[in-house]
Amino acid sequence: MLRPQPARQSSTLPLTTIAAWAAEPRTTQGEQRWYSPLAILTALTLRAVFRLALRQTEGLIGSIIHLLGLTLAVPDHTTLSRRAETLEVPHPRRGGGPLHLLVDSTGLKLCGAGEWLIEKQGAKTRRTWRKLHLGLDADTGQIVAAALTTKEIDDGSEAGPLLDQMAASVASFTVDGAYDQDSVSAAVAERHPEVAVIVPPRSTAVPSETAETEPTQRAPPASHRRARPCGLQKASGYTTRARVEAAIDRFKQVIGDGLRSRTDQCRATEVDIAVHALNRMLELGHPISVRTA
């Protein structure tokens, strides 16, 4: 006896996306585009969330349009790849007071033909990867800054570029010991002179000769250095840096730990789209944690 199959959940597109699917008429010289930036952003967002190849994304968009009974054109995989190089992804806008910025980095491997060899043939190849730098708003949990660099780039050298992406003022800059550098402190002071830089000193760090007479954030007085590490971290707010580590884990759980694009410009767009999707998910549902003990 055949059992009835449960009804599959239907997919849909927002009305604003459907209305703005076609590109606006071009007023300058050049070829008229068929698809608006919103249509390309929608397709590439689905690709990032469902971890699809470009041809699979083309098929998914076509299936959704067919299920909705629409007569919209479907962007092919070459169009998605070409438009990804110049696509402008919207960034979150934050109102209110200054934000508390949490910064950390992680590695993302480059997916390609070598992955198939490893899975099917057991062949081992030298993997290449890129370094992803993220800046998180400690209050909202949204990723407000992102940068993709090669693996040779030092973490501290990206402090300035991440701060340049901030449209709002910054109250504090919390990082791990890898950012305990003079160049990082100088980059922060140049852009936000009043920012509190919260970074633990390295295990090999020693106080400078002027630490007692002219203490700085990198060289505090002896009373601060003698404080217990756990108490000092709680008092300074360093413990909130765990939130950016949780954001990196959420990035890899939802989006994945690899980049599927083949060019650096498309990879940067891929990261921006992934950040945009994660921030949108956070807007739709934000967990509220309450300490019970």
Phi, psi and omega in degrees: 000129181276131178269142179294136179280142178294146181294135178284148178286136182273152178256157181210171177235146177299150180297326179294325178290319180296318182292329183253028183291316181279148180287150178289152180301136183281135181258355179243175180290149181130173182286139178285127178279150181270328189242142180283162175302327178295323178294317179294319179297320178297315180295316181288333175292317175298322178297318182291317184290319182266002176056058184253158168280169184295320178294323176294323177296318176301317179293321179295316179298318178297322179293319180295316179296322178293319179295327179279352180070031181263164179248030180283148176284151182255124178291131180281172186293327179290324177295317179298319180293319182290318183287337180295334182291332184240010183288133176262117182265131180294143180252151182294142177248128185245130176259178179091206185279188180294152183259159176258112188266128176248129187234138175202171181223162178207171180254144176234125181281156178266118180273142180191206182296331181297332179296324180293320179296321180293319184286318187268319187254350182073014180286143180252127178235159177285115183281140173252153184208167178239159181255127180255124178253128183237143172241124187245139172281117185294334183277316184263340183080003180277148176277115186256352179208142179209144178213142180242123182228174174285165185291342182280346183287132179286147181300318184296333181290344180264004178297315179297308178302325177292320178292330178293339179278354182280120175275331179264168177285158184244132180266322181213155182230104187252125183217173178268186186295341179294341181263009179282076184222152176296324181295325178292313178300321179292320180295321179290315181295329180293323184266323181222089186299332185267006184286139174271117179271114182253105182213131178285143178290154178290161182296334181263007183287144177231148180292149179282172182292335182258018183296326182277323183274323180228075182291145176233179180294327179277337180231080181286167179293171185296329180298324177286323182290332180279350180293152179294141183302317182295315180294322180293322179293319178293318182294325182276345184087013182293334183296340179290349180294343177299339181290324178288329174294322176294325178293321177296319177296321178294322177301313184285331178286321184271311186271320183120171182255020181220165177249133185262343182285161185257340180246157183296322180294318178292327177294320177297319176295322178300319178293316179299320179292320178298317178296318179298319180292318180294320177295323178294320177298322180292328176292325181286329180203115183245124179291145177243116182258135181234128179284129183258343182213000000 
